[in-house]
Amino acid sequence: MFGGKLRYDQAYVRHEGALIRMSFWEMAQALPRMVALVVRAAWEADRRALAGVVLAELGQGLASAYGLVAVNGVLTSLFAGGPTPERLRQALPALVVLAVMSMCVAVLAAWSVAMSGRLEPQVERAVSTRYYTAVTRVELVATEEPAVQRVLEAGKFGTDSARRMLGLSVGIANALIGMVAAGTVLASLHPLLLPTLLGVALPKGWGAVRSARREYTSRRHWIDHRRAIASLLQYLTMPHAGAEIRAHGAGELLLRGYGEMSASTEAEQRRLARAQAHTDLIASALSGVAALGAYGMLWWLLTGGGMPLAVGGTAVIAIRNSTAKLSSLVMQLNRMYEEMLLLTDTQEAIDMAARHAIPESGADLPEVVNAIRVDNVSFTYPGAEKPALDAVSLSVPRGKVIALVGANGSGKTTLAKILAGLMLPGEGRVWWEGGGTADDPVRVEVRDADRRQLFEKVALLGQDYPRWQMSARTNITIGDARVPADGERLETAARDADARHIVDGLPHGWDSIVVKGYERGTQISGGQWQKLAHARIRYRGAAFVLVDEPTSALDPHAEIETFARLRRLTEEDTTVVLITHRLAATATADHIYVLDRGRLVEDGDHGTLMGREGGLYRSMYQAQAAQYDLVPTQAERTDGAVESAS
Ligand SMILES: Nc1ncnc2c1ncn2[C@@H]1O[C@H](COP(=O)(O)OP(=O)(O)OP(=O)(O)O)[C@@H](O)[C@H]1O
C-alpha cells in the first residue's frame, strides 16, 4: 500500500545522530540543559508557581528528615529502661514533632500538586509555541528536503514532553530530596549504611536507562510506519474519502492494510516487552542482593553491639523510606529519560528550523512595485534530477493580467512560487522594481529583500488552496492576519468575489462553520469553497495576485464572471498572474508566457501567439476550441483537404 516496508530506517536514525545522542554519557550531559530549558520556560510562564513548587519540595525534604530524627527520638525513648508509662511520656514530644512533620509533608505535597498543575500547561504552551513558530518560518523549499522534513516532523512528538518533564522533575526532586534526607539520617546513624543505599540504587538506574533507550530507538525506527498507520485510519473517517471507501470498497483494502501493518507493530511491542522484562529481572536481582547486604550489615552492627536497638529500628525505617523513594525515582527517571530524548528532538527541530528560516530582515522594497523581473532563473526541487524551471526570463508589470500557460508539469506553479518569493531561484535573479526613474528604477533582488514586505504585496490562490475548517468569516479574514477582522472589508470582499449569497444561505451566516460535525457546522460545495477563497484574496487587497487554476470548481457562468472580475482588478492597478488551462480566459490577458518542460518557449498576446504557425499555444488553444466545434482540429483540416482533393 505504501510501495514497500516503512520500518527499520536505520540509516536515517544514524544520520540524525540519534543513537549517538542516546548514549548514557550524552544524556547525563544533556539532562541539566533540558531541565534548564523546562525551568526557563516555567520561569517565563509563571514565576510564582515555579517558586511555590521549589519551596514545597524543599520543605517536604526537610520535614521528612526531621520526621526521621523524631522517629529516632521516639524509638530511643521506647527502648530505654524504666516503667512503660514513663517511657511513653518521654516519647511524647518526639511523637508530637513526628505528627507535625507528617502534616507539613501532606500540606506541602498538596501545595506542590496545585502549583505544578498550574505551571505544566503553561510550559507546554511555551514550548509548543516556540516549535510551531519556528517551523512556520522555515523556507518552503527546505521543507521539501527529506532530511529537514524528518527532523521537523520528529520534533512534533516532544512538544508536550516539556510539560511531562516538569511534572517528572518535580517528582524526581521530591524523591531525591527524600533520599538525601534519609541518606543523611542513615549516615549520621552509621557511615557504613550509606554506600549500601547506592548498591540498591545503581542497578535500578541502569535498568531504567536501558529500557528507555530501547523504547526510544524502537520509536524512531518505526516512525514512518506509525505515521502511515495513522494516515491510513484517518482516511476511513474522512468525509471526502467516504464515497470511494463505500462505493469502491477502498475501506476493505485500508482495513486489510491496517491489520497487516498492526501485526508488525504488535510483534515489535512483544519484543520490547520481553526485553524489558529481562532487563527488569536483572536489575531487581542485583538491587535485591544489595538490599540483602544492607540488612546483613545492620544485623552485624546490632549483634556486634556497635549499634543500639533503637538506632537499628530507625535505620530500618530510613532504608525502607529511601528504597520506596528510590523505586519512585527510578520509575520517574526512566520516563524522564524518554521524555528528554523527545524534547531533544523538539529542540533539534527548533534549531534546524532556525538554520533554514526565512530571514527576518532585508532590503526595503519600493513603496510601489512597478514590475517583477525574472532573469535567467533555473530551479530544481531538492532530490529531483531535472530542473522544474530552466533559464526562464520574463517580466510581470504592474496593473496587467499575465497568463502562464503550458502542459501539466511544465513549471507554471513553480514559477508562481518564485514570483511570490516563496522559493528562491537556484540560479538567476528575481528583481522587484519600483521608484527611482524609468531608466534607473530602484531594484531589490529577492534574496536581499525583506521577505515580510514582499509577502505583504502578494495574495495567493493556489491549486490546492486550504479549506479552513472554521467559520465562513475566518475563511475570508484569514487572508489578512496582520490586523483584526474588519466587517466592512469582509462584506466588500465577499460581494466582489460573488460569495455574499453563499453566506446568506448558511444557517448561521458568517458564524457558520463550513464543515459538518461542529455545532454550527454545515457543508458547502466545491465551487462555494472556491468562491470563499476568491473572497479571501480580495480581502487581502495585495498588489500582486497569483491565482492557479482559480475556476477549476466553478460552473461556466461563474467561471466567465470570475475571469472578468479578475480582469477588473487591474483597474485598481493590481497585477494578476493567471495560471489556467482554460485558454478562453487567457485570450484577454495582456501577456501570455508559454512554458514547456521548464523552459519558456513562447510569449506574446493572444493574437500574436495564435498567428504563430505550429506554435504550442496555438495548438493547445485549437485543441480546446475544437471540443466545442469552434475550430477544426489539425486532423479535421487534413481530412477536409483530402476530401476536397479527391
Ligand atoms: N514539491 C515538489 N518536489 C519535487 N518535484 C516537484 C514538486 N512540485 C513539482 N515538482 C516537479 O516540478 C515540475 C513542475 O511542476 P509544476 O507544479 O510547477 O508544474 P505545473 O506546470 O504547475 O503543472 P500542472 O499544470 O499540472 O499544475 C514537475 O515535473 C513536477 O513533477
The ligand as an SDF file (V2000), in Angstrom:
LIG
                    3D

 31 33  0  0  0  0  0  0  0  0999 V2000
    7.3750   19.6110   -4.3660 N   0  0  0  0  0  0  0  0  0  0  0  0
    7.9750   19.0880   -5.4320 C   0  0  0  0  0  0  0  0  0  0  0  0
    9.0320   18.2790   -5.2930 N   0  0  0  0  0  0  0  0  0  0  0  0
    9.6580   17.7490   -6.3690 C   0  0  0  0  0  0  0  0  0  0  0  0
    9.2740   17.9840   -7.6220 N   0  0  0  0  0  0  0  0  0  0  0  0
    8.2090   18.7810   -7.8250 C   0  0  0  0  0  0  0  0  0  0  0  0
    7.4980   19.3680   -6.7430 C   0  0  0  0  0  0  0  0  0  0  0  0
    6.4990   20.1120   -7.2310 N   0  0  0  0  0  0  0  0  0  0  0  0
    6.5610   19.9940   -8.5670 C   0  0  0  0  0  0  0  0  0  0  0  0
    7.5810   19.1990   -8.9150 N   0  0  0  0  0  0  0  0  0  0  0  0
    8.0160   18.8600  -10.2750 C   0  0  0  0  0  0  0  0  0  0  0  0
    8.3560   20.0650  -10.9380 O   0  0  0  0  0  0  0  0  0  0  0  0
    7.8550   20.0950  -12.2510 C   0  0  0  0  0  0  0  0  0  0  0  0
    6.9850   21.3330  -12.4540 C   0  0  0  0  0  0  0  0  0  0  0  0
    5.8570   21.2250  -11.6050 O   0  0  0  0  0  0  0  0  0  0  0  0
    4.7710   22.3730  -11.5020 P   0  0  0  0  0  0  0  0  0  0  0  0
    3.8610   22.0380  -10.3820 O   0  0  0  0  0  0  0  0  0  0  0  0
    5.4460   23.6740  -11.4630 O   0  0  0  0  0  0  0  0  0  0  0  0
    4.0270   22.2140  -12.8940 O   0  0  0  0  0  0  0  0  0  0  0  0
    2.6950   22.9060  -13.4380 P   0  0  0  0  0  0  0  0  0  0  0  0
    3.0430   23.4560  -14.7660 O   0  0  0  0  0  0  0  0  0  0  0  0
    2.1450   23.8450  -12.4500 O   0  0  0  0  0  0  0  0  0  0  0  0
    1.7730   21.6280  -13.5920 O   0  0  0  0  0  0  0  0  0  0  0  0
    0.1640   21.4930  -13.5450 P   0  0  0  0  0  0  0  0  0  0  0  0
   -0.3810   22.1100  -14.7880 O   0  0  0  0  0  0  0  0  0  0  0  0
   -0.0330   20.0170  -13.5600 O   0  0  0  0  0  0  0  0  0  0  0  0
   -0.2910   22.1380  -12.2990 O   0  0  0  0  0  0  0  0  0  0  0  0
    7.1230   18.7580  -12.4440 C   0  0  0  0  0  0  0  0  0  0  0  0
    7.9870   17.8920  -13.1140 O   0  0  0  0  0  0  0  0  0  0  0  0
    6.8630   18.2540  -11.0570 C   0  0  0  0  0  0  0  0  0  0  0  0
    6.9000   16.8560  -11.0190 O   0  0  0  0  0  0  0  0  0  0  0  0
  1  2  1  0
  2  3  1  0
  2  7  2  0
  3  4  2  0
  4  5  1  0
  5  6  2  0
  6  7  1  0
  6 10  1  0
  7  8  1  0
  8  9  2  0
  9 10  1  0
 10 11  1  0
 11 12  1  0
 11 30  1  0
 12 13  1  0
 13 14  1  0
 13 28  1  0
 14 15  1  0
 15 16  1  0
 16 17  2  0
 16 18  1  0
 16 19  1  0
 19 20  1  0
 20 21  2  0
 20 22  1  0
 20 23  1  0
 23 24  1  0
 24 25  2  0
 24 26  1  0
 24 27  1  0
 28 29  1  0
 28 30  1  0
 30 31  1  0
M  END
$$$$
